[in-house]
Amino acid sequence: MACGRHGAFGPQGQGLSLVEQAPAFGEVGAGVQLGPNVTRILHGWGLQQAVADVAAFPDRLEVRSALSGQLLGTLPLGERALAVYGAPYATIARQDLHALLREAVESLGGIDIDLNTRIASVAPVGERVQVLTHDGRELDASGVLGADGVWSALRRQLVDDGAPRVTGHLAFRAMVPQSDLPAGVRSQVVTAWMGPHFHAVQYPVRRGEWLNVVVIVHGSVVGDPSVWDHSANAGELRVRLANAGGPLLDLVHAIDDWRLWALSDRPPMRSAQEMALGRLALLGDAAHPMRPYLAQGAGMAIEDAQQLSLSLRAHAGDVPAGFNHYAAARWQRNARVQARAIRNGDIFHLQGPMRVARDVSMKLLGDKLLDVPWLYGYNAA
């Protein structure tokens, strides 16, 4: 959660307090795909080299049958992404992305980072916002931005639309050094494996030295769904994928350490008021949690941040106007991406005759189905 301490959020971030409930910026064992719409922004922030130092840049996306291993379709990335969209397609470890963004924030100066702090309440009072922490401290701000995830506490005050919906989908995640894997399952490309009621995605991270793998199945977890990270039983996943073809099954059997995330989301946004009202605003999953079937959760948060910066600069000294401009500029695109991600999940998990029809279409149309120009060509500048 970010709080503007002075008259408004500063043009380069000055005058901000960043409040984080975690005691430290710890390791999060997962990967992130960054399309050209996202890397374009990161480059504009001066982070091109920082990303290049830690990311991988796959030259293609392959879609395969999870049952047979057969190649269904290919989308060239690499040089094509640069030629068509003017920015690369990158894959990166979430921890590495967090680290380079944090270093960029710290280099700006004038920003307080307050760890191990939870927000108890946020109350607009006149032209200010009073923020009360759980340990009894009071913060005074000109505006408050909630970027506290799908189970956002600030959202309850801004929208009050109840808890997120549990999707009934579970994500088994792993990230391992490629040197620890058998040669036959190592990979430097993005591969999506489609099966009935499940799919898997793998891609390189950390300059290609590690492999990130996620397998999404139907099911539920025991306990609090807001606890997003659970230990997982490798044997359970292997049983669930018993009908998978050799290559995917070989990969799953080569990995013993998995984490389990229960996926929750909300319906696609319906109005700008779900992102901002007065001196309160939301960003990323707090505003528009989405399913991972378009690989744009982190991307939409970064697009939000870019637009927020532009809107606050355009309305310098008027935080409510800046927040309203930001929400108006972002909500429809976020809603479109949310809806497309839900649709993709349905397509990925088809079974029976519909699965066969999907596979035939993929073979015939290939990159025409896989490329998303309206998504990757977007420029938030």
N, C-alpha and C positions, 0 to 999 in steps of 0.2 A: 504494500500500500504506500502510495506517495502522497506527501502533504506539502503544499506550497506555503512556506513559512512567512513570506513577506507579502507585498501588494499583489503579486501574481507569480506564476511559475516563470522562472528566469529563462531568457532566450537560449541559453546553453545548459539549462538544468540547475543553475545557481538558485539558491533559496529553496532547495528541496530537502525534505526528510524522507528517507526510505525506511519503512518499518517492516521488518521481517520476523515472523513468528518462530522460525527455526533458529536454533542456537548457533548454527554455522552454515555457511554455504557448502553443503556436503556433496558427496558423489551421488549422482542419479544414474543408474546403469541402464541407459536406453539411448537410442539413436534418434536423429531428426533428419528428415529430408527437406532440403531448401531449394525450392524451384527458382527459376530466374526472377520471378516477381519479388522474391525475398532477398536473394543475393544482390540484386540491383540496389536495394535499400542499404544493405550492409556495406556495399562498396561506397555508396554515397556518404555513409557515416565515417569513411576513412578506415574501414576494417577489412579491406580486400586482402592485404598481406596476412593479417591475423587469421582470417578464415583459411587462406591457402596453406598456412603453416600446420593446421590441425585437421582439415577436412579431407575427404576423398572426392574425386570428380569422375563418377562412372561414365563410360562412353555409351551405355545403352540401358534401356529397361526391357527385360524379357518377361513375358507372361506365359506360364506353363500350366499344364494340367497337373494337379496335385496327385491324381490317381495314376497317370501313366508317365508323367514327366515330359510329355510331348510339348514342343514349342508351339504356342498358339499365336503369338504376336510379338512384335518388336518395335520399340520407339527409340530411334537414335537420340542420344543426349550429347554430351561432350561438345565437339565442334559445332554440331547443329544448333544446340541451345544458344551458343555464342552468336552464330550467324543469324538465327531467326529472331532471338529475343534480346540480344546484346548483353547477356549475362549468363553465367554458368549454372548448371544444375549440380548442387553439392549435397553430400551426405556427411553428417557430423555427429559426434557423440554429444548428447545433451549437456554433459558436464563440461565439455570443451567450449560449447556455445555459451553456457552460463559464464564460464571463466573469462572469455574474451569480452563479453558484454560488461561484466563487472569491472574489469580492468579499464575499459573505456569510460565507464561512469566515474570511477575513482580518479581518473586522470583529469577530469573536468574541474575538480575542486568545488568548494562551496556546497557540497552535498553531504548531509549527515546520513550515515547508515546505522540503523538501530536494530541489532539482532536480538533474538530471544524475547520478542515483545509482541503481545497479542492485543488487538484492539477490542475494548469492551463496548464502546459506543461512539457514534459520530452524530453531532447535532449542529445543524446550521443555526447560527445566531446572528441576525442582521447580515452584515457583509463579511462575516467570518464563519469559520467552522471550528467547533470545539471537539477535540478528539480525546477520549479518555481511554487510557491503557488499563490492562488487567492488574498491573501493579500500582495503580492509583495515580499515575502521572497524567498531567493535562498538556495537550499540545494545541497550539493555536495556529490555524491555517486559513489561507484565502481560498483553498479548494482541496478536495481529497479525491484521489484516483485509486480505485480498488482493482488490483491485479492479483487477487487472492484465489483464483482457480474456480473450478466447477462448483465447489461447495462454499462459494464466497459469502462471507458474513456481511460485507457492505451491500451486496445485492439485496439482502433481506430488507434493508432500510430503504433502498432506492426503488425496488420493484415489488418486493414481497409477493412473489408468485409461487411460493412453496419450494419444496426440495427438488433437486434434479431428478429426472426419471432414470431408473435403472434399465439399461438396454437389454439385459439378458445375454450380453456378450462378455467373454473373458479374454484377456490378452496375456499369453505366456511370453515373457520377454527374456532375452539373454544377449550378452555382449561378450565375446571371447576373442583372445588373440588367434589370428589365423594360423600361426605356427603350432597351436595346440590341436588343430583339426587335421583329419586325414586329407591328403592332397586332393582327393576326388571331390570334396565338398567345399573347398576354399573358392572364393569368388571375388571378382572385382567389378561386378555389374549389379544392378538392381534386379532382383527376381521376385515376381509375384506368383505364388502357387495357388490356384483356385480349385477348391473341392466342394463337395456337397456339405453345407452347414459349417464350413470352416475355410480359412485361407491362411497363407503364410507369406511373409515378406522378408527378404534378406538383402543386405547391402553392406558395402565396406565403409568403415569409418577410420579415423586416425591414420590418414595418409595411406589407407588400404591395408594397414597392418592388423586391424581388428575387423570382426564381422558382427554386425547387429542382426538379430533374428527376432521376429515377432510372429506368433501363431495365435490367431483369433478363432475361438470356438464359441458355441452356444452353451450357456450354463450360468450358474450363480455361485457366490461364495457365502460361507457361513459367517455371520457377524455383521459388523457395521460397514455398509457399502461405502461410506466416506473415507474409510481407511484404504487408500488406493494401492498400497504395496504389501503383498502377502508372499510368504515363502511358498514355493510350488514343488510338487512331487513330479520328478521327471518321468517316473513310471506311469503316472496318470496321463500325462500328455502322450506318451508313446502308445498307450492303450487307445486313446481317442483317435490317434492317427494310424491305427493298425491297417486301414485300407489304403493308405497313401502309397504312392509309387516309390521305387527304390531310392532315387536321389534325395527326395525330401525326407524320407524315413532315415536314410543314412545320416543326414545332417542332424536330425532330432536325436538320434541315438548317440551321436558324437558329443552331445552337450549334456552335462549332468546338473548344472546350476541354473535354475530358472526362477524368475520372479513372476508373480501373478497379479494382474491389475484387473479389477472389476470396472467395466466401462459404464459411465453415466453421461447423459447429455440433457439438452433441452430442445424443444421444438425450434425450428428456424425462427429467427427474430421477426417480430411483427411491426415494430415501430422504433423510432429513434429514442423514445423514452426508456427503452431497455438498456441504453448505453449512457445516458446523462440526464440529469435533472438539477437545475440550479448549480450549486457548487460541488455536486457529487457526480462522479463519472466512473465507468467501468471499462476495463480493457481485457482483451484476450478471453480465456475461458470463463472468467467471471461474468462477462457479457454474453458470450456466444459459444458455450462449450459444444464441441462437434466431435463426431465419430472420426476415427483415424483413416477412413477409407479413401481420402483424397490427399492424405499426408500434408495437411495445411493448418493444423492447430497452431503450431509455433509461427507459421508464416502469417496467419491472420493477426496474431498478436503483434508481430513486428510491423505489419502494415498499419495496424491501429496506432502504434507508437509514432510512426512517421507522420500520419495524418494529424495526430494530436499535437505534435510539434508545430506543424504548419498552421493549424487552427489557432493555437495559442499565440503564435507570432502575429497572425493576421488580426487578432483581437487583443493586442497587448494591453494589459491593465484591466481587462474585463474577462475574468475567469468564466462566469456563466455563459457569456456569448461565445467564448472559445470552446467550451465544452459542448454547447449546443451545435456549433458549426461542425465540430468533430463527429458528433453522433449522426448528424444529418448526412455527412459525407460517407459514413462507414456502414450504416446498419443494413442497407439493401445488399451490398456486396457480401457482407458476412452471412446474411440470410441465404443468399444464393449458394455460397460455398457449403453451408450447413446442409441444405437440401440435397446438393449434389453428392455430398459424402454419404448421406443416408441411402440415396439411390444406389451408389456404388456398392455399398455393403450388401444390399439385396441382390445385386448382379453377381458379386463375387461368390455368394453362398448358394447359388441356384443348384437345384438337383433335378434329376429325371430329364424329360424331354427339353425343358427350358435350359438346362445346363448344356445339352448337346447343341441347341440352337445358338447359345452364347458362344460356344467354342467355334462353331462354323463361321459365325459372323466375325469373330476375332481373326480367324485365318484369312478371311476374304478381305477385310478392311484394315486390319493391323494398325498402323500408326494413325490412321484417320479416326479410330476410336480412342486411342490412347493419348493423343495430343489434346491439350486444352488451351487453345490460344487466348480465350477470354480470361483465363486464370493467369497464365504465365506472362502474357503481354501487358498486364496491368501495371501502370506506373503511378505510384502514390505521390510522386513529387509535385 
